[in-house]
Amino acid sequence: MTQNEAATHWQQRAHSELKAASVLFERGESDLYGEVIFHCHLALELALKARYIQEHDTAAPFTHNLGELAQMLDEAWSANDCIDFDQLSDSAVLARYGDEEWHTQHATKEKAGMWLEKVEKFLTKMHS
């Protein structure tokens, strides 16, 4: 597989993960909002890695930290973008491994919807 093919594959996976997040969100089930956040993170991670492959013509680094990935790219991110990358990275870990208190406070419809909207915008921006 060429690096171009790999980048295309990762872009397609990013859109699939975002679609999965959207489908889970639309279910409207409170126990799935943490999963929405997790899939939002994965969608953005895959998109950032696809961009990395395109820019560097080499395999993406082995990290799940969105802030680290974003800083490796030739893109001028805003301060708010950088904050979002760090918050979504932290939230994705806690969506998987956080306790009941975290889920009650953070895996909410409002926060899942917010991340879904932000990641949709990031992906749109990255593909334009």
N, CA, C and O atoms as a printed pandas DataFrame, in Angstrom:
     atom_number atom_name residue_name chain_id  residue_number  x_coord  y_coord  z_coord
0              1         N          MET        A               1    0.850   -1.176    0.000
1              2        CA          MET        A               1    0.000    0.000    0.000
2              3         C          MET        A               1    0.898    1.243    0.000
3              4         O          MET        A               1    1.830    1.345    0.797
4              5         N          THR        A               2    0.609    2.170   -0.890
5              6        CA          THR        A               2    1.382    3.411   -0.936
6              7         C          THR        A               2    0.939    4.340    0.206
7              8         O          THR        A               2   -0.105    4.121    0.821
8              9         N          GLN        A               3    1.732    5.361    0.476
9             10        CA          GLN        A               3    1.361    6.335    1.514
10            11         C          GLN        A               3    0.077    7.070    1.110
11            12         O          GLN        A               3   -0.747    7.400    1.963
12            13         N          ASN        A               4   -0.085    7.321   -0.176
13            14        CA          ASN        A               4   -1.309    7.968   -0.661
14            15         C          ASN        A               4   -2.531    7.107   -0.379
15            16         O          ASN        A               4   -3.565    7.601    0.072
16            17         N          GLU        A               5   -2.399    5.821   -0.648
17            18        CA          GLU        A               5   -3.502    4.890   -0.383
18            19         C          GLU        A               5   -3.779    4.801    1.118
19            20         O          GLU        A               5   -4.935    4.729    1.536
20            21         N          ALA        A               6   -2.729    4.807    1.917
21            22        CA          ALA        A               6   -2.898    4.766    3.367
22            23         C          ALA        A               6   -3.633    6.010    3.856
23            24         O          ALA        A               6   -4.546    5.910    4.676
24            25         N          ALA        A               7   -3.243    7.172    3.360
25            26        CA          ALA        A               7   -3.907    8.419    3.768
26            27         C          ALA        A               7   -5.383    8.396    3.384
27            28         O          ALA        A               7   -6.241    8.804    4.167
28            29         N          THR        A               8   -5.674    7.918    2.183
29            30        CA          THR        A               8   -7.067    7.825    1.734
30            31         C          THR        A               8   -7.852    6.869    2.633
31            32         O          THR        A               8   -8.986    7.158    3.016
32            33         N          HIS        A               9   -7.255    5.754    2.959
33            34        CA          HIS        A               9   -7.905    4.780    3.846
34            35         C          HIS        A               9   -8.211    5.411    5.210
35            36         O          HIS        A               9   -9.309    5.242    5.740
36            37         N          TRP        A              10   -7.251    6.130    5.767
37            38        CA          TRP        A              10   -7.444    6.738    7.086
38            39         C          TRP        A              10   -8.493    7.843    7.026
39            40         O          TRP        A              10   -9.246    8.032    7.982
40            41         N          GLN        A              11   -8.551    8.578    5.910
41            42        CA          GLN        A              11   -9.600    9.593    5.754
42            43         C          GLN        A              11  -10.978    8.935    5.720
43            44         O          GLN        A              11  -11.924    9.422    6.339
44            45         N          GLN        A              12  -11.078    7.843    5.003
45            46        CA          GLN        A              12  -12.356    7.125    4.947
46            47         C          GLN        A              12  -12.743    6.591    6.320
47            48         O          GLN        A              12  -13.908    6.658    6.714
48            49         N          ARG        A              13  -11.766    6.063    7.043
49            50        CA          ARG        A              13  -12.029    5.584    8.405
50            51         C          ARG        A              13  -12.467    6.718    9.316
51            52         O          ARG        A              13  -13.346    6.536   10.158
52            53         N          ALA        A              14  -11.857    7.895    9.155
53            54        CA          ALA        A              14  -12.239    9.058    9.958
54            55         C          ALA        A              14  -13.717    9.375    9.743
55            56         O          ALA        A              14  -14.449    9.625   10.700
56            57         N          HIS        A              15  -14.148    9.364    8.490
57            58        CA          HIS        A              15  -15.559    9.637    8.199
58            59         C          HIS        A              15  -16.468    8.533    8.737
59            60         O          HIS        A              15  -17.583    8.809    9.180
60            61         N          SER        A              16  -16.006    7.309    8.700
61            62        CA          SER        A              16  -16.796    6.205    9.266
62            63         C          SER        A              16  -16.949    6.340   10.775
63            64         O          SER        A              16  -18.025    6.090   11.318
64            65         N          GLU        A              17  -15.873    6.736   11.453
65            66        CA          GLU        A              17  -15.941    6.927   12.901
66            67         C          GLU        A              17  -16.861    8.088   13.265
67            68         O          GLU        A              17  -17.590    8.025   14.255
68            69         N          LEU        A              18  -16.823    9.144   12.462
69            70        CA          LEU        A              18  -17.724   10.266   12.705
70            71         C          LEU        A              18  -19.171    9.846   12.466
71            72         O          LEU        A              18  -20.077   10.264   13.188
72            73         N          LYS        A              19  -19.376    9.023   11.457
73            74        CA          LYS        A              19  -20.720    8.496   11.190
74            75         C          LYS        A              19  -21.195    7.630   12.356
75            76         O          LYS        A              19  -22.355    7.708   12.760
76            77         N          ALA        A              20  -20.296    6.808   12.894
77            78        CA          ALA        A              20  -20.652    5.977   14.053
78            79         C          ALA        A              20  -21.031    6.859   15.236
79            80         O          ALA        A              20  -22.008    6.580   15.930
80            81         N          ALA        A              21  -20.264    7.923   15.469
81            82        CA          ALA        A              21  -20.581    8.846   16.564
82            83         C          ALA        A              21  -21.956    9.463   16.360
83            84         O          ALA        A              21  -22.732    9.590   17.307
84            85         N          SER        A              22  -22.253    9.842   15.136
85            86        CA          SER        A              22  -23.541   10.458   14.824
86            87         C          SER        A              22  -24.704    9.483   15.034
87            88         O          SER        A              22  -25.739    9.850   15.590
88            89         N          VAL        A              23  -24.523    8.252   14.588
89            90        CA          VAL        A              23  -25.562    7.232   14.755
90            91         C          VAL        A              23  -25.821    6.981   16.243
91            92         O          VAL        A              23  -26.972    6.893   16.673
92            93         N          LEU        A              24  -24.752    6.868   17.016
93            94        CA          LEU        A              24  -24.910    6.655   18.457
94            95         C          LEU        A              24  -25.594    7.848   19.119
95            96         O          LEU        A              24  -26.441    7.679   19.997
96            97         N          PHE        A              25  -25.222    9.050   18.696
97            98        CA          PHE        A              25  -25.834   10.253   19.260
98            99         C          PHE        A              25  -27.331   10.289   18.966
99           100         O          PHE        A              25  -28.140   10.612   19.837
100          101         N          GLU        A              26  -27.683    9.955   17.736
101          102        CA          GLU        A              26  -29.089    9.985   17.322
102          103         C          GLU        A              26  -29.950    8.972   18.067
103          104         O          GLU        A              26  -31.169    9.129   18.142
104          105         N          ARG        A              27  -29.332    7.948   18.613
105          106        CA          ARG        A              27  -30.092    6.973   19.409
106          107         C          ARG        A              27  -30.699    7.634   20.650
107          108         O          ARG        A              27  -31.737    7.201   21.151
108          109         N          GLY        A              28  -30.040    8.684   21.135
109          110        CA          GLY        A              28  -30.568    9.434   22.275
110          111         C          GLY        A              28  -30.532    8.669   23.587
111          112         O          GLY        A              28  -31.297    8.969   24.503
112          113         N          GLU        A              29  -29.657    7.692   23.684
113          114        CA          GLU        A              29  -29.561    6.886   24.896
114          115         C          GLU        A              29  -28.401    7.401   25.742
115          116         O          GLU        A              29  -27.263    7.461   25.277
116          117         N          SER        A              30  -28.691    7.764   26.964
117          118        CA          SER        A              30  -27.694    8.426   27.814
118          119         C          SER        A              30  -26.443    7.578   28.043
119          120         O          SER        A              30  -25.359    8.128   28.239
120          121         N          ASP        A              31  -26.572    6.271   28.023
121          122        CA          ASP        A              31  -25.400    5.432   28.263
122          123         C          ASP        A              31  -24.471    5.361   27.052
123          124         O          ASP        A              31  -23.409    4.744   27.132
124          125         N          LEU        A              32  -24.851    5.981   25.931
125          126        CA          LEU        A              32  -24.017    5.959   24.723
126          127         C          LEU        A              32  -23.261    7.258   24.481
127          128         O          LEU        A              32  -22.440    7.321   23.565
128          129         N          TYR        A              33  -23.513    8.296   25.273
129          130        CA          TYR        A              33  -22.867    9.583   25.005
130          131         C          TYR        A              33  -21.350    9.525   25.207
131          132         O          TYR        A              33  -20.618   10.225   24.508
132          133         N          GLY        A              34  -20.875    8.729   26.121
133          134        CA          GLY        A              34  -19.434    8.541   26.267
134          135         C          GLY        A              34  -18.838    7.902   25.026
135          136         O          GLY        A              34  -17.728    8.245   24.619
136          137         N          GLU        A              35  -19.563    6.980   24.426
137          138        CA          GLU        A              35  -19.103    6.339   23.194
138          139         C          GLU        A              35  -19.067    7.334   22.041
139          140         O          GLU        A              35  -18.189    7.265   21.181
140          141         N          VAL        A              36  -20.028    8.260   22.024
141          142        CA          VAL        A              36  -20.024    9.312   21.000
142          143         C          VAL        A              36  -18.720   10.109   21.101
143          144         O          VAL        A              36  -18.058   10.366   20.096
144          145         N          ILE        A              37  -18.366   10.494   22.327
145          146        CA          ILE        A              37  -17.145   11.261   22.547
146          147         C          ILE        A              37  -15.919   10.461   22.102
147          148         O          ILE        A              37  -15.025   10.997   21.447
148          149         N          PHE        A              38  -15.885    9.192   22.457
149          150        CA          PHE        A              38  -14.761    8.340   22.062
150          151         C          PHE        A              38  -14.629    8.269   20.541
151          152         O          PHE        A              38  -13.528    8.405   20.008
152          153         N          HIS        A              39  -15.743    8.058   19.839
153          154        CA          HIS        A              39  -15.692    7.950   18.376
154          155         C          HIS        A              39  -15.361    9.294   17.725
155          156         O          HIS        A              39  -14.744    9.325   16.660
156          157         N          CYS        A              40  -15.760   10.398   18.350
157          158        CA          CYS        A              40  -15.367   11.724   17.850
158          159         C          CYS        A              40  -13.843   11.865   17.911
159          160         O          CYS        A              40  -13.211   12.334   16.964
160          161         N          HIS        A              41  -13.278   11.457   19.028
161          162        CA          HIS        A              41  -11.821   11.512   19.163
162          163         C          HIS        A              41  -11.146   10.657   18.091
163          164         O          HIS        A              41  -10.200   11.099   17.439
164          165         N          LEU        A              42  -11.631    9.450   17.918
165          166        CA          LEU        A              42  -11.026    8.548   16.946
166          167         C          LEU        A              42  -11.138    9.109   15.531
167          168         O          LEU        A              42  -10.202    8.987   14.741
168          169         N          ALA        A              43  -12.267    9.716   15.210
169          170        CA          ALA        A              43  -12.436   10.321   13.883
170          171         C          ALA        A              43  -11.401   11.409   13.651
171          172         O          ALA        A              43  -10.777   11.464   12.591
172          173         N          LEU        A              44  -11.222   12.270   14.637
173          174        CA          LEU        A              44  -10.259   13.354   14.478
174          175         C          LEU        A              44   -8.826   12.829   14.472
175          176         O          LEU        A              44   -7.985   13.326   13.723
176          177         N          GLU        A              45   -8.550   11.837   15.296
177          178        CA          GLU        A              45   -7.216   11.236   15.301
178          179         C          GLU        A              45   -6.875   10.663   13.922
179          180         O          GLU        A              45   -5.780   10.894   13.409
180          181         N          LEU        A              46   -7.789    9.935   13.336
181          182        CA          LEU        A              46   -7.550    9.339   12.025
182          183         C          LEU        A              46   -7.376   10.411   10.951
183          184         O          LEU        A              46   -6.533   10.267   10.066
184          185         N          ALA        A              47   -8.160   11.476   11.020
185          186        CA          ALA        A              47   -8.038   12.562   10.046
186          187         C          ALA        A              47   -6.689   13.264   10.178
187          188         O          ALA        A              47   -6.044   13.572    9.175
188          189         N          LEU        A              48   -6.265   13.517   11.416
189          190        CA          LEU        A              48   -4.963   14.149   11.630
190          191         C          LEU        A              48   -3.828   13.249   11.134
191          192         O          LEU        A              48   -2.863   13.727   10.539
192          193         N          LYS        A              49   -3.953   11.954   11.383
193          194        CA          LYS        A              49   -2.925   11.028   10.920
194          195         C          LYS        A              49   -2.910   10.925    9.396
195          196         O          LYS        A              49   -1.842   10.793    8.799
196          197         N          ALA        A              50   -4.069   10.982    8.767
197          198        CA          ALA        A              50   -4.108   10.980    7.301
198          199         C          ALA        A              50   -3.391   12.207    6.759
199          200         O          ALA        A              50   -2.633   12.114    5.793
200          201         N          ARG        A              51   -3.628   13.349    7.376
201          202        CA          ARG        A              51   -2.956   14.585    6.955
202          203         C          ARG        A              51   -1.444   14.464    7.177
203          204         O          ARG        A              51   -0.652   14.909    6.346
204          205         N          TYR        A              52   -1.051   13.860    8.301
205          206        CA          TYR        A              52    0.375   13.665    8.580
206          207         C          TYR        A              52    1.024   12.827    7.466
207          208         O          TYR        A              52    2.094   13.171    6.965
208          209         N          ILE        A              53    0.374   11.744    7.095
209          210        CA          ILE        A              53    0.897   10.874    6.042
210          211         C          ILE        A              53    1.047   11.655    4.743
211          212         O          ILE        A              53    2.054   11.517    4.049
212          213         N          GLN        A              54    0.055   12.472    4.411
213          214        CA          GLN        A              54    0.113   13.269    3.183
214          215         C          GLN        A              54    1.268   14.266    3.222
215          216         O          GLN        A              54    1.983   14.433    2.233
216          217         N          GLU        A              55    1.446   14.921    4.353
217          218        CA          GLU        A              55    2.474   15.954    4.448
218          219         C          GLU        A              55    3.890   15.397    4.540
219          220         O          GLU        A              55    4.830   16.000    4.022
220          221         N          HIS        A              56    4.047   14.242    5.203
221          222        CA          HIS        A              56    5.384   13.730    5.489
222          223         C          HIS        A              56    5.762   12.508    4.655
223          224         O          HIS        A              56    6.909   12.062    4.693
224          225         N          ASP        A              57    4.805   11.966    3.903
225          226        CA          ASP        A              57    5.032   10.788    3.070
226          227         C          ASP        A              57    5.674    9.647    3.855
227          228         O          ASP        A              57    6.587    8.971    3.382
228          229         N          THR        A              58    5.165    9.460    5.067
229          230        CA          THR        A              58    5.620    8.369    5.932
230          231         C          THR        A              58    4.483    7.992    6.870
231          232         O          THR        A              58    3.497    8.718    6.995
232          233         N          ALA        A              59    4.633    6.865    7.515
233          234        CA          ALA        A              59    3.593    6.394    8.433
234          235         C          ALA        A              59    3.362    7.395    9.562
235          236         O          ALA        A              59    4.275    8.109    9.976
236          237         N          ALA        A              60    2.144    7.430   10.040
237          238        CA          ALA        A              60    1.776    8.328   11.136
238          239         C          ALA        A              60    2.404    7.855   12.443
239          240         O          ALA        A              60    2.638    6.661   12.631
240          241         N          PRO        A              61    2.670    8.783   13.332
241          242        CA          PRO        A              61    3.259    8.408   14.624
242          243         C          PRO        A              61    2.257    7.643   15.496
243          244         O          PRO        A              61    1.043    7.769   15.336
244          245         N          PHE        A              62    2.795    6.862   16.407
245          246        CA          PHE        A              62    1.972    6.071   17.324
246          247         C          PHE        A              62    1.624    6.898   18.551
247          248         O          PHE        A              62    2.248    6.768   19.604
248          249         N          THR        A              63    0.627    7.742   18.399
249          250        CA          THR        A              63    0.123    8.520   19.526
250          251         C          THR        A              63   -1.369    8.720   19.341
251          252         O          THR        A              63   -1.877    8.740   18.220
252          253         N          HIS        A              64   -2.056    8.867   20.453
253          254        CA          HIS        A              64   -3.486    9.160   20.419
254          255         C          HIS        A              64   -3.742   10.605   20.843
255          256         O          HIS        A              64   -4.890   11.047   20.896
256          257         N          ASN        A              65   -2.677   11.334   21.143
257          258        CA          ASN        A              65   -2.785   12.695   21.628
258          259         C          ASN        A              65   -3.018   13.644   20.452
259          260         O          ASN        A              65   -2.127   13.858   19.630
260          261         N          LEU        A              66   -4.213   14.204   20.382
261          262        CA          LEU        A              66   -4.576   15.061   19.256
262          263         C          LEU        A              66   -3.720   16.318   19.184
263          264         O          LEU        A              66   -3.367   16.771   18.096
264          265         N          GLY        A              67   -3.386   16.879   20.338
265          266        CA          GLY        A              67   -2.546   18.072   20.359
266          267         C          GLY        A              67   -1.174   17.813   19.770
267          268         O          GLY        A              67   -0.660   18.619   18.994
268          269         N          GLU        A              68   -0.583   16.691   20.137
269          270        CA          GLU        A              68    0.724   16.324   19.577
270          271         C          GLU        A              68    0.638   16.144   18.066
271          272         O          GLU        A              68    1.488   16.633   17.323
272          273         N          LEU        A              69   -0.394   15.440   17.623
273          274        CA          LEU        A              69   -0.553   15.219   16.186
274          275         C          LEU        A              69   -0.745   16.536   15.438
275          276         O          LEU        A              69   -0.136   16.760   14.392
276          277         N          ALA        A              70   -1.581   17.389   15.974
277          278        CA          ALA        A              70   -1.875   18.660   15.317
278          279         C          ALA        A              70   -0.621   19.512   15.181
279          280         O          ALA        A              70   -0.429   20.176   14.163
280          281         N          GLN        A              71    0.233   19.497   16.200
281          282        CA          GLN        A              71    1.449   20.309   16.160
282          283         C          GLN        A              71    2.459   19.792   15.140
283          284         O          GLN        A              71    3.354   20.534   14.736
284          285         N          MET        A              72    2.335   18.552   14.722
285          286        CA          MET        A              72    3.236   17.986   13.722
286          287         C          MET        A              72    2.837   18.350   12.297
287          288         O          MET        A              72    3.542   18.025   11.342
288          289         N          LEU        A              73    1.699   19.028   12.163
289          290        CA          LEU        A              73    1.178   19.348   10.838
290          291         C          LEU        A              73    1.471   20.790   10.449
291          292         O          LEU        A              73    1.692   21.656   11.295
292          293         N          ASP        A              74    1.466   21.013    9.152
293          294        CA          ASP        A              74    1.678   22.349    8.609
294          295         C          ASP        A              74    0.334   23.071    8.555
295          296         O          ASP        A              74   -0.230   23.298    7.484
296          297         N          GLU        A              75   -0.157   23.421    9.730
297          298        CA          GLU        A              75   -1.471   24.056    9.864
298          299         C          GLU        A              75   -1.382   25.065   10.996
299          300         O          GLU        A              75   -0.763   24.803   12.027
300          301         N          ALA        A              76   -1.996   26.204   10.801
301          302        CA          ALA        A              76   -2.034   27.225   11.853
302          303         C          ALA        A              76   -3.304   27.023   12.672
303          304         O          ALA        A              76   -4.380   27.484   12.292
304          305         N          TRP        A              77   -3.169   26.336   13.790
305          306        CA          TRP        A              77   -4.309   26.075   14.656
306          307         C          TRP        A              77   -4.506   27.257   15.602
307          308         O          TRP        A              77   -3.536   27.871   16.046
308          309         N          SER        A              78   -5.736   27.566   15.902
309          310        CA          SER        A              78   -6.011   28.635   16.865
310          311         C          SER        A              78   -5.756   28.116   18.277
311          312         O          SER        A              78   -5.641   26.911   18.498
312          313         N          ALA        A              79   -5.671   29.034   19.218
313          314        CA          ALA        A              79   -5.506   28.639   20.620
314          315         C          ALA        A              79   -6.696   27.799   21.059
315          316         O          ALA        A              79   -6.524   26.835   21.806
316          317         N          ASN        A              80   -7.893   28.144   20.613
317          318        CA          ASN        A              80   -9.085   27.361   20.964
318          319         C          ASN        A              80   -9.038   25.962   20.365
319          320         O          ASN        A              80   -9.464   24.996   20.999
320          321         N          ASP        A              81   -8.517   25.852   19.138
321          322        CA          ASP        A              81   -8.353   24.524   18.530
322          323         C          ASP        A              81   -7.451   23.661   19.399
323          324         O          ASP        A              81   -7.760   22.498   19.661
324          325         N          CYS        A              82   -6.337   24.229   19.845
325          326        CA          CYS        A              82   -5.381   23.478   20.671
326          327         C          CYS        A              82   -6.010   23.049   21.988
327          328         O          CYS        A              82   -5.779   21.934   22.456
328          329         N          ILE        A              83   -6.790   23.917   22.576
329          330        CA          ILE        A              83   -7.505   23.561   23.812
330          331         C          ILE        A              83   -8.475   22.420   23.532
331          332         O          ILE        A              83   -8.561   21.469   24.309
332          333         N          ASP        A              84   -9.205   22.515   22.424
333          334        CA          ASP        A              84  -10.143   21.448   22.058
334          335         C          ASP        A              84   -9.431   20.115   21.861
335          336         O          ASP        A              84   -9.920   19.076   22.304
336          337         N          PHE        A              85   -8.275   20.141   21.195
337          338        CA          PHE        A              85   -7.532   18.899   20.977
338          339         C          PHE        A              85   -7.177   18.247   22.313
339          340         O          PHE        A              85   -7.347   17.040   22.485
340          341         N          ASP        A              86   -6.691   19.040   23.243
341          342        CA          ASP        A              86   -6.303   18.495   24.553
342          343         C          ASP        A              86   -7.516   18.002   25.336
343          344         O          ASP        A              86   -7.468   16.941   25.959
344          345         N          GLN        A              87   -8.597   18.770   25.304
345          346        CA          GLN        A              87   -9.796   18.362   26.046
346          347         C          GLN        A              87  -10.416   17.100   25.462
347          348         O          GLN        A              87  -10.850   16.218   26.202
348          349         N          LEU        A              88  -10.458   17.013   24.137
349          350        CA          LEU        A              88  -11.038   15.818   23.525
350          351         C          LEU        A              88  -10.155   14.600   23.771
351          352         O          LEU        A              88  -10.672   13.502   23.976
352          353         N          SER        A              89   -8.840   14.770   23.755
353          354        CA          SER        A              89   -7.949   13.647   24.072
354          355         C          SER        A              89   -8.206   13.135   25.479
355          356         O          SER        A              89   -8.327   11.930   25.699
356          357         N          ASP        A              90   -8.289   14.061   26.430
357          358        CA          ASP        A              90   -8.563   13.666   27.821
358          359         C          ASP        A              90   -9.939   13.022   27.950
359          360         O          ASP        A              90  -10.096   12.016   28.641
360          361         N          SER        A              91  -10.926   13.600   27.288
361          362        CA          SER        A              91  -12.299   13.085   27.389
362          363         C          SER        A              91  -12.435   11.695   26.790
363          364         O          SER        A              91  -13.196   10.870   27.295
364          365         N          ALA        A              92  -11.704   11.433   25.718
365          366        CA          ALA        A              92  -11.791   10.111   25.086
366          367         C          ALA        A              92  -11.273    9.029   26.022
367          368         O          ALA        A              92  -11.855    7.948   26.106
368          369         N          VAL        A              93  -10.188    9.313   26.721
369          370        CA          VAL        A              93   -9.650    8.347   27.687
370          371         C          VAL        A              93  -10.661    8.134   28.810
371          372         O          VAL        A              93  -10.934    7.002   29.207
372          373         N          LEU        A              94  -11.208    9.229   29.312
373          374        CA          LEU        A              94  -12.164    9.118   30.417
374          375         C          LEU        A              94  -13.489    8.499   29.967
375          376         O          LEU        A              94  -14.179    7.864   30.765
376          377         N          ALA        A              95  -13.845    8.682   28.698
377          378        CA          ALA        A              95  -15.055    8.038   28.176
378          379         C          ALA        A              95  -14.909    6.527   28.217
379          380         O          ALA        A              95  -15.892    5.805   28.383
380          381         N          ARG        A              96  -13.685    6.052   28.068
381          382        CA          ARG        A              96  -13.416    4.614   28.120
382          383         C          ARG        A              96  -13.179    4.108   29.539
383          384         O          ARG        A              96  -13.635    3.026   29.909
384          385         N          TYR        A              97  -12.452    4.913   30.335
385          386        CA          TYR        A              97  -11.973    4.407   31.619
386          387         C          TYR        A              97  -12.416    5.228   32.820
387          388         O          TYR        A              97  -12.059    4.906   33.953
388          389         N          GLY        A              98  -13.192    6.289   32.588
389          390        CA          GLY        A              98  -13.621    7.147   33.684
390          391         C          GLY        A              98  -14.642    6.475   34.584
391          392         O          GLY        A              98  -15.291    5.500   34.205
392          393         N          ASP        A              99  -14.765    7.014   35.766
393          394        CA          ASP        A              99  -15.705    6.444   36.728
394          395         C          ASP        A              99  -17.126    6.969   36.484
395          396         O          ASP        A              99  -17.360    7.778   35.586
396          397         N          GLU        A             100  -18.044    6.499   37.288
397          398        CA          GLU        A             100  -19.456    6.863   37.142
398          399         C          GLU        A             100  -19.662    8.368   37.280
399          400         O          GLU        A             100  -20.480    8.958   36.574
400          401         N          GLU        A             101  -18.914    8.985   38.194
401          402        CA          GLU        A             101  -19.051   10.426   38.394
402          403         C          GLU        A             101  -18.683   11.181   37.118
403          404         O          GLU        A             101  -19.379   12.118   36.727
404          405         N          TRP        A             102  -17.584   10.773   36.467
405          406        CA          TRP        A             102  -17.187   11.445   35.231
406          407         C          TRP        A             102  -18.283   11.299   34.183
407          408         O          TRP        A             102  -18.656   12.270   33.524
408          409         N          HIS        A             103  -18.792   10.088   34.036
409          410        CA          HIS        A             103  -19.830    9.852   33.030
410          411         C          HIS        A             103  -21.070   10.675   33.321
411          412         O          HIS        A             103  -21.675   11.220   32.397
412          413         N          THR        A             104  -21.455   10.776   34.558
413          414        CA          THR        A             104  -22.639   11.550   34.930
414          415         C          THR        A             104  -22.450   13.028   34.593
415          416         O          THR        A             104  -23.380   13.685   34.126
416          417         N          GLN        A             105  -21.267   13.539   34.826
417          418        CA          GLN        A             105  -21.009   14.964   34.628
418          419         C          GLN        A             105  -20.591   15.325   33.200
419          420         O          GLN        A             105  -20.876   16.430   32.738
420          421         N          HIS        A             106  -19.923   14.415   32.502
421          422        CA          HIS        A             106  -19.302   14.780   31.226
422          423         C          HIS        A             106  -19.808   14.015   30.012
423          424         O          HIS        A             106  -19.725   14.522   28.893
424          425         N          ALA        A             107  -20.321   12.830   30.201
425          426        CA          ALA        A             107  -20.831   12.059   29.066
426          427         C          ALA        A             107  -22.321   12.359   28.917
427          428         O          ALA        A             107  -23.178   11.487   29.064
428          429         N          THR        A             108  -22.590   13.629   28.617
429          430        CA          THR        A             108  -23.966   14.110   28.525
430          431         C          THR        A             108  -24.338   14.358   27.070
431          432         O          THR        A             108  -23.474   14.422   26.195
432          433         N          LYS        A             109  -25.608   14.492   26.833
433          434        CA          LYS        A             109  -26.096   14.788   25.485
434          435         C          LYS        A             109  -25.497   16.097   24.986
435          436         O          LYS        A             109  -25.082   16.197   23.832
436          437         N          GLU        A             110  -25.454   17.097   25.859
437          438        CA          GLU        A             110  -24.930   18.407   25.463
438          439         C          GLU        A             110  -23.461   18.316   25.063
439          440         O          GLU        A             110  -23.066   18.849   24.026
440          441         N          LYS        A             111  -22.654   17.648   25.874
441          442        CA          LYS        A             111  -21.220   17.570   25.575
442          443         C          LYS        A             111  -20.949   16.665   24.377
443          444         O          LYS        A             111  -20.079   16.963   23.559
444          445         N          ALA        A             112  -21.683   15.568   24.270
445          446        CA          ALA        A             112  -21.507   14.692   23.107
446          447         C          ALA        A             112  -21.890   15.445   21.827
447          448         O          ALA        A             112  -21.204   15.335   20.811
448          449         N          GLY        A             113  -22.976   16.202   21.880
449          450        CA          GLY        A             113  -23.393   16.991   20.720
450          451         C          GLY        A             113  -22.377   18.059   20.363
451          452         O          GLY        A             113  -22.115   18.315   19.187
452          453         N          MET        A             114  -21.801   18.686   21.395
453          454        CA          MET        A             114  -20.785   19.709   21.171
454          455         C          MET        A             114  -19.579   19.108   20.456
455          456         O          MET        A             114  -19.086   19.682   19.484
456          457         N          TRP        A             115  -19.093   17.942   20.934
457          458        CA          TRP        A             115  -17.928   17.326   20.305
458          459         C          TRP        A             115  -18.244   16.855   18.894
459          460         O          TRP        A             115  -17.408   16.969   17.998
460          461         N          LEU        A             116  -19.421   16.340   18.698
461          462        CA          LEU        A             116  -19.817   15.901   17.364
462          463         C          LEU        A             116  -19.774   17.080   16.391
463          464         O          LEU        A             116  -19.258   16.947   15.282
464          465         N          GLU        A             117  -20.302   18.207   16.790
465          466        CA          GLU        A             117  -20.298   19.403   15.947
466          467         C          GLU        A             117  -18.874   19.906   15.691
467          468         O          GLU        A             117  -18.527   20.244   14.559
468          469         N          LYS        A             118  -18.056   19.955   16.738
469          470        CA          LYS        A             118  -16.686   20.440   16.576
470          471         C          LYS        A             118  -15.868   19.542   15.657
471          472         O          LYS        A             118  -15.126   20.032   14.806
472          473         N          VAL        A             119  -15.999   18.241   15.824
473          474        CA          VAL        A             119  -15.207   17.322   14.994
474          475         C          VAL        A             119  -15.682   17.379   13.542
475          476         O          VAL        A             119  -14.867   17.303   12.622
476          477         N          GLU        A             120  -16.995   17.512   13.327
477          478        CA          GLU        A             120  -17.493   17.678   11.959
478          479         C          GLU        A             120  -16.846   18.900   11.312
479          480         O          GLU        A             120  -16.450   18.846   10.148
480          481         N          LYS        A             121  -16.735   19.996   12.055
481          482        CA          LYS        A             121  -16.113   21.220   11.527
482          483         C          LYS        A             121  -14.627   21.009   11.259
483          484         O          LYS        A             121  -14.110   21.445   10.231
484          485         N          PHE        A             122  -13.944   20.341   12.184
485          486        CA          PHE        A             122  -12.515   20.073   11.974
486          487         C          PHE        A             122  -12.310   19.245   10.698
487          488         O          PHE        A             122  -11.450   19.569    9.878
488          489         N          LEU        A             123  -13.089   18.191   10.535
489          490        CA          LEU        A             123  -12.932   17.349    9.360
490          491         C          LEU        A             123  -13.237   18.104    8.079
491          492         O          LEU        A             123  -12.546   17.932    7.075
492          493         N          THR        A             124  -14.254   18.929    8.106
493          494        CA          THR        A             124  -14.578   19.742    6.944
494          495         C          THR        A             124  -13.442   20.688    6.613
495          496         O          THR        A             124  -13.065   20.832    5.450
496          497         N          LYS        A             125  -12.889   21.341    7.646
497          498        CA          LYS        A             125  -11.782   22.273    7.448
498          499         C          LYS        A             125  -10.558   21.556    6.890
499          500         O          LYS        A             125   -9.869   22.086    6.019
500          501         N          MET        A             126  -10.288   20.362    7.387
501          502        CA          MET        A             126   -9.099   19.635    6.962
502          503         C          MET        A             126   -9.207   19.122    5.534
503          504         O          MET        A             126   -8.188   18.886    4.884
504          505         N          HIS        A             127  -10.426   18.946    5.036
505          506        CA          HIS        A             127  -10.603   18.397    3.689
506          507         C          HIS        A             127  -10.910   19.468    2.657
507          508         O          HIS        A             127  -11.146   19.165    1.487
508          509         N          SER        A             128  -10.907   20.727    3.096
509          510        CA          SER        A             128  -11.201   21.793    2.129
510          511         C          SER        A             128   -9.944   22.385    1.552
511          512         O          SER        A             128  -10.013   23.293    0.723
